[in-house]
Amino acid sequence: MILDPDAQRVLDMMKAAGRPAFDTLSPKEARGFFSGGRTVLQPDPPEVAQVRELAAPASGGPVPLRLYRGIGTAQKAVLPVLIYFHGGGWVLGDLDSHDQVCRAIANAADCCVIAVDYRLAPEAKFPGPIDDAAEATRWILSQATELAIDPERVAVGGDSAGGNIAAVMALMARDAALPKIAFQLLIYPVTDLGQGFASYQRITQGYPLVASTMKWFIDHYLRSDADVTDWRASPLRAASLAGTAPALVLTCQHDPLCDEGVEYAHRLDRDRVPVTHLHFNDQMHGFLTMGRIIRASDTAISMMALALRRAWNA
């Protein structure tokens, strides 16, 4: 399998630094390493027109939010909005871990991005993060006028575990449990927690995310094995994806989640949902947040921004 030289450089850097595998650490230790890698792997955060710290009331406690308005957008202009859920296996990540990505998308798509800091496992197991995401999404859209966002041009998106959450939000919107959503942006998403796809046997060592790391994440997230079959944990297991919002699904070859992401794109297509499948055959999981080293991150952000603009202008 071909690997981008930029990605190989990241792997070499991690090996030289002696970074331990997350599945050998406690969640607290893993969060420290995850946060520490940010300045090494991510570009400097670009300037945006506005950043606001917000909080959505929710049954599990207030959910912190961070609102970004793209550079050059007018202060009072009503903008389309991407509600973004960060990756990190439901155990890692926060508003800061994806700050640079959210800023870059807001600028590239001339939009508002609102990042959601849902509670993490194992402190908040499934469905806690899903509940936070749903309640935050409802609140954001109830505040559309005050936030100067267009409730008719709403996208949900996220990477990895955040892509899982975004897919669930799209299904909930289809079923009228949430307001209407116009687009879903799923970046190397988790779609089936059963870990039964061939890519789990293919990606077992040598990468930041491998099969054993995913098992560690899932074990921290789920209450029991029975949760695997719940579509809110495994959206690929929903009875139908028909009627959900048009989608862009991004997958990469060097990723244990590759095959389930590919299958989700195929399933959307079979259920007659407009879908664009963007596959990076030379990339590894997590490359979006490694843009200081991996130049393909900028390419992916540009392509995602184009898809968002096209969806909002349809």
C-alpha positions as CSV (number, residue, x, y, z in Angstrom):
1,M,0.0,0.0,0.0
2,I,1.3,3.5,-0.9
3,L,1.8,5.9,1.9
4,D,2.2,9.7,1.4
5,P,5.8,10.6,2.3
6,D,4.4,13.4,4.5
7,A,2.5,10.8,6.5
8,Q,5.6,8.6,6.7
9,R,7.4,11.6,8.2
10,V,4.8,11.9,10.9
11,L,5.2,8.2,11.7
12,D,9.0,8.6,11.9
13,M,8.6,11.6,14.2
14,M,6.2,9.6,16.5
15,K,8.6,6.7,16.6
16,A,11.6,8.9,17.4
17,A,9.7,10.7,20.2
18,G,8.8,7.3,21.7
19,R,5.1,8.1,21.9
20,P,3.3,5.2,23.5
21,A,0.2,3.6,22.0
22,F,-3.0,5.0,23.5
23,D,-4.3,1.6,24.4
24,T,-1.3,1.2,26.8
25,L,-2.4,4.3,28.7
26,S,-5.1,5.5,31.0
27,P,-7.6,8.0,29.5
28,K,-6.0,10.8,31.5
29,E,-2.5,9.9,30.2
30,A,-3.7,9.5,26.6
31,R,-5.4,13.0,26.8
32,G,-2.1,14.5,27.8
33,F,-0.2,13.0,24.8
34,F,-3.1,13.8,22.4
35,S,-3.0,17.5,23.5
36,G,0.8,17.6,23.5
37,G,1.0,16.6,19.8
38,R,-1.1,19.6,18.7
39,T,1.7,22.2,18.3
40,V,3.9,19.7,16.5
41,L,1.4,18.5,13.9
42,Q,-1.1,21.3,13.4
43,P,-0.4,24.6,11.6
44,D,-0.8,27.9,13.4
45,P,-4.5,28.7,13.8
46,P,-5.6,31.1,11.0
47,E,-7.3,34.4,11.7
48,V,-11.1,34.3,11.4
49,A,-13.6,37.1,11.5
50,Q,-15.0,36.2,14.9
51,V,-14.7,33.6,17.7
52,R,-17.3,33.3,20.4
53,E,-17.4,31.0,23.4
54,L,-20.9,29.7,24.1
55,A,-22.7,27.0,26.1
56,A,-25.8,25.0,25.3
57,P,-28.0,24.0,28.2
58,A,-28.3,20.2,28.3
59,S,-29.6,17.5,30.7
60,G,-26.0,16.3,31.4
61,G,-24.8,19.9,32.1
62,P,-23.9,22.8,29.9
63,V,-22.2,21.8,26.6
64,P,-19.3,24.2,25.7
65,L,-19.4,25.5,22.2
66,R,-17.0,27.6,20.1
67,L,-18.4,29.7,17.2
68,Y,-16.2,30.8,14.3
69,R,-17.2,33.1,11.4
70,G,-15.0,32.9,8.3
71,I,-12.6,35.7,7.5
72,G,-14.1,38.4,5.4
73,T,-17.7,37.7,6.3
74,A,-19.8,40.7,7.4
75,Q,-20.5,40.9,11.2
76,K,-24.3,40.7,10.8
77,A,-24.5,38.6,7.7
78,V,-26.6,35.5,8.1
79,L,-24.3,32.6,7.3
80,P,-24.7,28.9,6.6
81,V,-23.5,26.8,9.5
82,L,-21.5,23.6,10.0
83,I,-22.0,22.1,13.4
84,Y,-18.8,20.2,14.1
85,F,-18.1,17.2,16.4
86,H,-14.4,16.6,17.1
87,G,-12.7,13.2,16.8
88,G,-10.8,11.3,19.5
89,G,-12.6,8.1,20.0
90,W,-15.2,9.6,22.3
91,V,-12.3,9.6,24.9
92,L,-9.9,12.3,23.6
93,G,-10.3,15.8,22.1
94,D,-11.9,19.1,22.9
95,L,-12.5,22.5,21.4
96,D,-8.8,23.2,21.3
97,S,-7.8,19.9,19.6
98,H,-9.8,20.9,16.4
99,D,-9.6,24.7,16.7
100,Q,-7.3,25.0,13.6
101,V,-9.5,22.7,11.5
102,C,-12.7,24.6,12.4
103,R,-11.1,27.9,11.6
104,A,-9.8,26.6,8.3
105,I,-13.2,25.3,7.2
106,A,-14.9,28.5,8.3
107,N,-12.5,30.5,6.1
108,A,-12.6,28.1,3.1
109,A,-16.4,27.7,3.0
110,D,-17.2,31.3,4.0
111,C,-19.4,30.0,6.7
112,C,-20.0,29.8,10.4
113,V,-18.6,26.7,12.2
114,I,-19.8,25.9,15.7
115,A,-17.7,23.2,17.4
116,V,-19.4,21.1,20.1
117,D,-17.4,19.9,23.2
118,Y,-19.6,16.9,24.1
119,R,-18.8,15.0,27.3
120,L,-16.1,12.2,27.0
121,A,-16.0,8.6,27.9
122,P,-15.4,6.8,30.2
123,E,-16.8,9.5,32.5
124,A,-19.8,9.8,30.1
125,K,-20.4,6.5,28.4
126,F,-22.8,6.0,25.5
127,P,-25.3,7.5,24.8
128,G,-24.0,10.5,26.8
129,P,-22.0,12.1,24.0
130,I,-24.9,11.5,21.6
131,D,-27.3,13.2,24.0
132,D,-25.0,16.2,24.4
133,A,-24.6,16.5,20.6
134,A,-28.4,16.3,20.0
135,E,-29.3,18.8,22.7
136,A,-26.5,21.2,21.5
137,T,-27.7,21.0,17.9
138,R,-31.3,21.8,19.0
139,W,-30.1,24.7,21.0
140,I,-27.9,26.1,18.3
141,L,-30.7,26.1,15.8
142,S,-33.2,27.6,18.3
143,Q,-30.7,30.5,18.5
144,A,-30.3,31.0,14.8
145,T,-31.4,34.6,14.8
146,E,-29.2,35.6,17.7
147,L,-26.2,33.7,16.2
148,A,-26.8,35.1,12.6
149,I,-27.0,31.6,11.1
150,D,-29.4,30.3,8.4
151,P,-31.6,27.5,9.7
152,E,-32.2,26.4,6.1
153,R,-28.5,25.9,5.4
154,V,-27.3,23.6,8.2
155,A,-24.6,20.9,8.0
156,V,-23.4,18.5,10.6
157,G,-19.9,17.1,10.4
158,G,-17.0,15.6,12.2
159,D,-14.0,13.3,12.0
160,S,-13.6,9.8,13.3
161,A,-15.8,9.5,16.5
162,G,-17.1,13.0,15.5
163,G,-18.1,11.6,12.1
164,N,-20.0,8.9,13.9
165,I,-21.9,11.5,15.9
166,A,-22.6,13.6,12.8
167,A,-24.1,10.5,11.0
168,V,-26.3,9.9,14.0
169,M,-27.4,13.5,14.0
170,A,-28.4,13.2,10.3
171,L,-30.5,10.1,11.1
172,M,-32.2,11.9,14.0
173,A,-33.0,14.9,11.8
174,R,-34.4,12.5,9.2
175,D,-36.7,11.1,11.9
176,A,-37.7,14.7,13.1
177,A,-35.9,14.2,16.4
178,L,-33.8,17.3,15.3
179,P,-34.5,20.2,13.0
180,K,-33.8,19.7,9.3
181,I,-30.2,19.2,8.2
182,A,-29.1,20.0,4.7
183,F,-25.7,18.1,4.5
184,Q,-23.5,15.7,6.4
185,L,-19.7,15.8,6.3
186,L,-18.3,12.5,7.5
187,I,-14.5,12.4,7.8
188,Y,-13.1,8.9,8.2
189,P,-16.2,8.1,10.3
190,V,-16.8,5.2,12.7
191,T,-20.0,3.6,11.5
192,D,-20.0,0.1,13.0
193,L,-18.6,-0.6,16.4
194,G,-18.6,-4.4,15.8
195,Q,-15.0,-4.2,14.4
196,G,-15.8,-6.8,11.8
197,F,-14.5,-5.2,8.6
198,A,-11.4,-6.5,6.9
199,S,-9.5,-3.2,7.5
200,Y,-9.3,-4.1,11.2
201,Q,-7.3,-7.1,10.2
202,R,-5.2,-5.1,7.8
203,I,-4.2,-2.1,10.0
204,T,-2.9,-3.7,13.2
205,Q,0.4,-1.9,13.9
206,G,2.6,1.0,12.8
207,Y,-0.1,3.8,12.7
208,P,-1.5,6.3,15.2
209,L,-4.9,4.4,15.0
210,V,-4.9,0.6,14.7
211,A,-7.4,-2.2,15.6
212,S,-6.3,-2.4,19.2
213,T,-6.6,1.3,19.7
214,M,-10.1,1.2,18.4
215,K,-11.0,-1.6,20.8
216,W,-9.6,0.5,23.7
217,F,-11.8,3.5,22.6
218,I,-14.9,1.3,22.1
219,D,-14.4,-0.4,25.5
220,H,-14.3,2.9,27.2
221,Y,-17.3,4.3,25.3
222,L,-19.9,1.5,25.4
223,R,-21.7,0.3,28.5
224,S,-21.8,-3.3,27.3
225,D,-21.4,-5.3,24.0
226,A,-25.2,-4.9,23.6
227,D,-24.7,-1.3,22.7
228,V,-22.9,-2.3,19.5
229,T,-26.2,-3.0,17.8
230,D,-27.8,0.3,18.7
231,W,-27.9,2.5,15.5
232,R,-26.9,5.5,17.7
233,A,-23.6,3.8,18.3
234,S,-23.4,2.0,14.9
235,P,-25.3,4.1,12.4
236,L,-24.5,1.6,9.6
237,R,-26.9,-0.8,11.5
238,A,-29.8,1.6,11.1
239,A,-32.7,-0.1,9.3
240,S,-32.5,2.4,6.5
241,L,-30.4,5.5,5.6
242,A,-33.0,6.7,3.1
243,G,-34.1,10.3,3.6
244,T,-31.0,11.5,5.4
245,A,-29.2,14.6,4.2
246,P,-26.8,14.5,1.2
247,A,-23.3,13.5,2.3
248,L,-19.6,13.7,1.6
249,V,-17.8,10.6,3.1
250,L,-14.0,10.8,3.3
251,T,-12.0,7.7,3.8
252,C,-8.3,6.8,3.8
253,Q,-6.6,3.5,3.1
254,H,-4.3,3.3,6.0
255,D,-7.1,3.2,8.6
256,P,-8.9,0.5,10.5
257,L,-12.1,2.4,9.8
258,C,-11.6,2.5,6.1
259,D,-13.9,-0.4,5.1
260,E,-16.8,0.6,7.3
261,G,-16.6,4.2,5.9
262,V,-16.6,2.9,2.3
263,E,-19.6,0.7,3.1
264,Y,-21.4,3.6,4.7
265,A,-20.9,5.6,1.4
266,H,-22.2,2.6,-0.6
267,R,-25.1,2.2,1.7
268,L,-26.1,5.8,1.3
269,D,-26.0,5.3,-2.4
270,R,-28.1,2.2,-2.3
271,D,-30.6,4.0,-0.2
272,R,-30.7,6.8,-2.8
273,V,-29.1,9.5,-0.7
274,P,-26.9,11.8,-2.8
275,V,-23.3,11.0,-1.7
276,T,-19.8,11.9,-2.7
277,H,-17.2,9.4,-1.6
278,L,-13.7,10.9,-1.4
279,H,-11.0,8.3,-0.8
280,F,-7.3,9.0,-0.1
281,N,-5.5,5.8,-0.9
282,D,-2.1,7.2,0.4
283,Q,-3.3,8.6,3.7
284,M,-3.7,7.4,7.3
285,H,-6.4,8.1,9.9
286,G,-6.1,11.5,11.5
287,F,-4.3,13.3,8.7
288,L,-6.8,16.2,8.7
289,T,-5.3,17.4,12.0
290,M,-1.7,17.0,11.0
291,G,-1.6,19.8,8.4
292,R,1.8,21.2,9.6
293,I,3.4,18.1,8.2
294,I,0.8,16.5,5.9
295,R,0.0,18.9,3.1
296,A,-3.0,16.8,1.9
297,S,-4.9,18.2,4.9
298,D,-5.2,21.5,3.1
299,T,-6.4,19.6,0.0
300,A,-9.0,17.8,2.0
301,I,-10.3,21.0,3.6
302,S,-10.5,22.8,0.3
303,M,-12.6,19.9,-1.2
304,M,-14.8,19.7,1.9
305,A,-15.4,23.4,1.7
306,L,-16.4,23.1,-2.0
307,A,-18.9,20.4,-1.1
308,L,-20.4,22.5,1.6
309,R,-20.8,25.5,-0.6
310,R,-22.4,23.5,-3.3
311,A,-24.8,21.9,-0.9
312,W,-25.8,25.2,0.6
313,N,-26.3,26.8,-2.8
314,A,-28.4,23.9,-4.2
